[in-house]
């Protein structure tokens, strides 16, 4: 059964999560112009209205879902009998980032061009990070071009775990993934297992619990948090290590650079649309 709900842009993500909590096999947000969207981390969506669609089992109690969401669906329709969670995954296109491809679990990792050196299998879920948002894409592009062989990686604000997992399939030795959201840590664990790297991923809920130094630290969060974390991240960066920061609007780059001044030296920012990422060394 397909149920569609109308939502104000700022409420769409919460409604999407609510549908998943109520048993949806999949839930997507469609913006003003009909595009499927993935809001950024802690980002207020820019569209004014959105449609949130949930795919449920045929015997779903529509009235109960409507009551739990506080509104009736604007549209509901039965769908032919098939595994809609698999259909949703197959319809998502693989994404190429240099020598890396990110593809849904049931989709062939086939794209024009050369065969990728590494593939990450990942299905979008409640935790942020599937490769479609510019903040994630900028990080994946850099990781795909870096020499990560035998590197120890700290992934702060791991979300779905996509960045740490990508680092591992590209040659990194191990990853410590940190996120205060239990759903994110669960997603990281499940996605690491799906990619066969769970034995090289350690999960922590608090950056204060992280011990040692790392040759690479990645943090795709928001600029305010990156600024607050500057002393803690710099202290955990190994000599000549690399720090990859994303989730930064172009106009916020200067503030982030200033927060790390004296401890990390950054190269020219990478940019995609209004978003930027920074790479620095100790």
C-alpha positions as CSV (number, residue, x, y, z in Angstrom):
1,X,0.0,0.0,0.0
2,X,1.3,3.4,-0.9
3,X,0.4,6.3,1.4
4,X,1.3,9.9,0.5
5,X,1.2,12.8,3.0
6,X,1.7,16.5,2.5
7,X,4.2,18.3,4.8
8,X,5.8,21.7,5.2
9,X,9.4,21.5,4.1
10,X,10.8,21.7,7.7
11,X,8.5,18.9,8.9
12,X,9.1,16.4,6.0
13,X,12.1,14.6,7.5
14,X,10.4,14.0,10.8
15,X,7.3,12.7,9.0
16,X,9.5,10.4,6.9
17,X,11.1,9.0,10.1
18,X,7.6,8.6,11.7
19,X,6.4,6.5,8.7
20,X,9.5,4.2,9.1
21,X,8.7,3.9,12.8
22,X,5.1,2.9,11.9
23,X,6.3,0.0,9.8
24,X,6.9,1.5,6.3
25,X,9.1,-0.7,4.1
26,X,10.5,2.5,2.6
27,X,9.9,6.3,2.9
28,X,10.9,9.1,0.6
29,X,10.6,12.9,0.5
30,X,9.7,14.6,-2.8
31,X,10.3,18.4,-3.0
32,X,8.4,21.1,-4.7
33,X,9.5,20.1,-8.2
34,X,9.1,16.3,-7.7
35,X,12.7,15.5,-7.0
36,X,13.6,12.9,-4.4
37,X,15.7,14.7,-1.8
38,X,18.1,13.9,1.0
39,X,18.3,16.8,3.5
40,X,21.8,17.6,4.8
41,X,22.9,16.9,8.4
42,X,20.9,19.1,10.8
43,X,19.8,21.1,7.7
44,X,16.5,23.0,7.4
45,X,15.2,22.0,3.9
46,X,14.8,24.9,1.5
47,X,11.6,23.7,-0.2
48,X,8.3,25.1,1.2
49,X,6.1,22.1,0.7
50,X,7.0,18.4,0.3
51,X,5.3,15.1,-0.3
52,X,6.3,12.2,2.0
53,X,5.5,8.8,0.6
54,X,5.5,5.5,2.6
55,X,5.3,2.0,1.1
56,X,3.5,-0.4,3.5
57,X,2.4,-4.0,3.6
58,X,-1.0,-4.5,1.9
59,X,-2.8,-5.1,5.3
60,X,-1.6,-1.8,6.9
61,X,-4.2,0.0,9.1
62,X,-4.4,3.3,7.2
63,X,-6.5,4.9,9.8
64,X,-4.0,4.1,12.5
65,X,-1.1,5.4,10.5
66,X,-3.1,8.6,9.8
67,X,-3.9,9.0,13.5
68,X,-0.2,8.5,14.5
69,X,0.9,11.1,11.9
70,X,-1.8,13.6,12.9
71,X,-3.2,13.9,9.4
72,X,-4.9,11.8,6.7
73,X,-2.9,10.8,3.6
74,X,-3.6,13.0,0.6
75,X,-3.4,9.8,-1.5
76,X,-3.5,6.1,-0.9
77,X,-3.4,3.3,-3.4
78,X,-2.8,-0.5,-3.4
79,X,0.2,-1.8,-5.2
80,X,0.8,-5.1,-6.9
81,X,2.2,-7.8,-4.7
82,X,6.0,-7.6,-4.7
83,X,8.8,-6.8,-2.3
84,X,8.6,-3.0,-2.3
85,X,11.6,-2.6,-0.1
86,X,13.7,-4.4,-2.8
87,X,12.0,-2.4,-5.6
88,X,12.9,0.9,-3.9
89,X,16.5,-0.2,-3.6
90,X,16.8,-1.4,-7.2
91,X,15.5,2.0,-8.4
92,X,18.3,3.9,-6.8
93,X,21.1,4.5,-9.2
94,X,24.8,3.7,-8.3
95,X,27.0,6.7,-7.8
96,X,30.6,6.9,-9.0
97,X,33.3,8.9,-7.1
98,X,36.5,8.3,-9.0
99,X,37.6,4.8,-8.4
100,X,34.8,4.2,-5.9
101,X,31.2,3.3,-6.5
102,X,28.4,3.5,-4.0
103,X,25.4,1.3,-4.9
104,X,22.3,-0.1,-3.2
105,X,22.5,-3.7,-2.0
106,X,20.3,-5.2,-4.7
107,X,21.6,-3.0,-7.6
108,X,24.4,-3.9,-9.9
109,X,27.4,-1.6,-9.5
110,X,27.4,-0.8,-13.3
111,X,28.3,2.6,-14.5
112,X,29.9,3.9,-17.7
113,X,33.7,4.0,-17.6
114,X,36.3,1.7,-16.0
115,X,35.6,-0.9,-13.5
116,X,35.8,0.6,-10.0
117,X,38.5,-0.4,-7.6
118,X,36.1,-0.4,-4.7
119,X,32.3,-0.7,-4.1
120,X,30.3,0.3,-1.0
121,X,26.9,-1.4,-0.7
122,X,24.6,0.9,1.2
123,X,20.8,1.4,1.3
124,X,19.6,4.9,2.5
125,X,17.9,4.7,5.9
126,X,17.2,6.9,8.9
127,X,20.9,7.8,9.5
128,X,22.4,10.5,7.3
129,X,24.7,9.7,4.5
130,X,24.0,7.8,1.2
131,X,26.3,9.8,-1.1
132,X,23.7,11.9,-2.8
133,X,24.1,15.0,-0.7
134,X,27.0,17.4,-1.7
135,X,28.5,17.2,1.8
136,X,28.9,13.4,1.5
137,X,29.9,13.5,-2.1
138,X,32.8,15.9,-1.5
139,X,34.2,13.6,1.1
140,X,33.8,10.5,-1.1
141,X,35.5,12.2,-4.0
142,X,38.5,13.1,-1.8
143,X,38.7,9.6,-0.2
144,X,38.7,8.0,-3.7
145,X,41.7,10.0,-4.7
146,X,43.7,9.5,-1.5
147,X,46.2,6.9,-0.5
148,X,44.5,5.3,2.5
149,X,46.7,2.1,2.7
150,X,47.0,1.0,6.3
151,X,45.6,4.3,7.7
152,X,43.8,4.4,11.0
153,X,40.6,6.4,10.5
154,X,38.4,8.3,13.0
155,X,34.9,9.0,11.6
156,X,33.2,11.6,13.8
157,X,29.4,11.9,13.3
158,X,29.4,8.7,11.3
159,X,25.7,8.6,10.4
160,X,25.2,5.7,8.1
161,X,28.9,4.9,8.3
162,X,29.4,5.6,4.6
163,X,32.7,7.5,4.9
164,X,34.4,5.1,7.3
165,X,33.3,2.1,5.2
166,X,34.5,3.8,2.0
167,X,37.8,4.4,3.6
168,X,38.1,0.7,4.5
169,X,37.2,-0.6,1.1
170,X,39.8,1.8,-0.3
171,X,42.5,0.4,1.8
172,X,42.4,1.8,5.3
173,X,43.4,-0.4,8.2
174,X,40.6,0.4,10.7
175,X,37.9,2.8,11.6
176,X,36.6,4.2,14.9
177,X,33.1,5.5,14.3
178,X,31.6,8.0,16.7
179,X,28.0,9.2,16.8
180,X,25.8,10.2,19.7
181,X,22.7,8.9,17.9
182,X,22.0,5.2,18.6
183,X,20.2,4.9,15.3
184,X,23.4,6.1,13.5
185,X,25.6,3.6,15.3
186,X,23.1,0.8,14.5
187,X,23.2,1.8,10.8
188,X,27.0,2.0,10.8
189,X,27.1,-1.5,12.3
190,X,24.7,-3.0,9.8
191,X,26.3,-1.3,6.8
192,X,29.7,-2.4,7.9
193,X,28.5,-6.0,8.1
194,X,26.9,-5.7,4.7
195,X,30.2,-4.7,3.3
196,X,32.2,-7.3,5.1
197,X,34.3,-4.9,7.2
198,X,32.5,-5.1,10.6
199,X,35.6,-6.6,12.2
200,X,37.6,-3.4,11.5
201,X,35.0,-0.9,12.8
202,X,34.8,0.1,16.5
203,X,31.7,2.1,17.6
204,X,31.6,4.8,20.2
205,X,28.9,7.2,21.3
206,X,31.2,10.0,22.7
207,X,34.3,11.5,21.2
208,X,35.8,11.8,24.7
209,X,36.0,8.0,24.8
210,X,38.4,7.9,21.8
211,X,42.0,7.1,22.6
212,X,45.1,7.5,20.5
213,X,45.8,9.4,17.3
214,X,44.7,8.8,13.7
215,X,46.3,9.3,10.3
216,X,42.9,10.4,9.0
217,X,40.0,12.1,10.7
218,X,36.8,12.7,8.8
219,X,33.8,14.7,10.2
220,X,30.8,15.5,8.0
221,X,28.6,17.4,10.5
222,X,27.8,21.2,10.6
223,X,30.2,24.1,10.9
224,X,29.2,25.1,14.5
225,X,29.9,21.6,15.8
226,X,33.2,21.4,13.8
227,X,34.2,24.7,15.4
228,X,33.4,23.5,18.9
229,X,35.2,20.2,18.3
230,X,38.4,21.9,16.9
231,X,40.6,21.2,20.0
232,X,39.4,17.6,20.4
233,X,39.9,16.8,16.7
234,X,43.3,18.4,16.4
235,X,44.5,16.6,19.6
236,X,43.6,13.2,18.0
237,X,45.3,13.9,14.6
238,X,48.6,12.0,14.2
239,X,51.7,13.8,13.0
240,X,51.3,14.6,9.3
241,X,47.8,13.2,9.5
242,X,44.9,14.5,7.4
243,X,41.7,16.1,8.6
244,X,38.7,16.1,6.3
245,X,35.8,18.4,7.3
246,X,32.5,18.7,5.5
247,X,28.9,20.0,6.2
248,X,30.2,23.5,5.8
249,X,28.4,26.2,3.8
250,X,30.7,28.2,1.6
251,X,30.3,31.3,3.6
252,X,31.3,29.5,6.8
253,X,34.7,28.3,5.6
254,X,36.6,31.2,7.1
255,X,35.1,30.6,10.6
256,X,36.0,26.9,10.5
257,X,39.6,27.6,9.3
258,X,40.0,30.2,12.1
259,X,38.9,27.7,14.7
260,X,41.8,25.3,13.7
261,X,44.4,28.0,13.2
262,X,47.8,27.1,14.7
263,X,47.0,23.3,14.8
264,X,45.8,22.4,11.3
265,X,46.8,23.9,7.9
266,X,44.1,23.7,5.3
267,X,44.4,23.5,1.5
268,X,42.0,25.4,-0.9
269,X,38.4,24.4,-0.1
270,X,36.6,21.9,-2.3
271,X,33.2,23.2,-3.3
272,X,30.0,21.8,-4.7
273,X,27.2,24.3,-5.1
274,X,26.7,26.1,-1.8
275,X,28.6,23.4,0.2
276,X,32.4,23.2,0.9
277,X,34.8,20.7,2.4
278,X,38.2,21.3,3.9
279,X,41.3,19.0,3.9
280,X,44.1,19.9,6.3
281,X,47.2,18.5,7.8
282,X,48.8,18.8,11.2
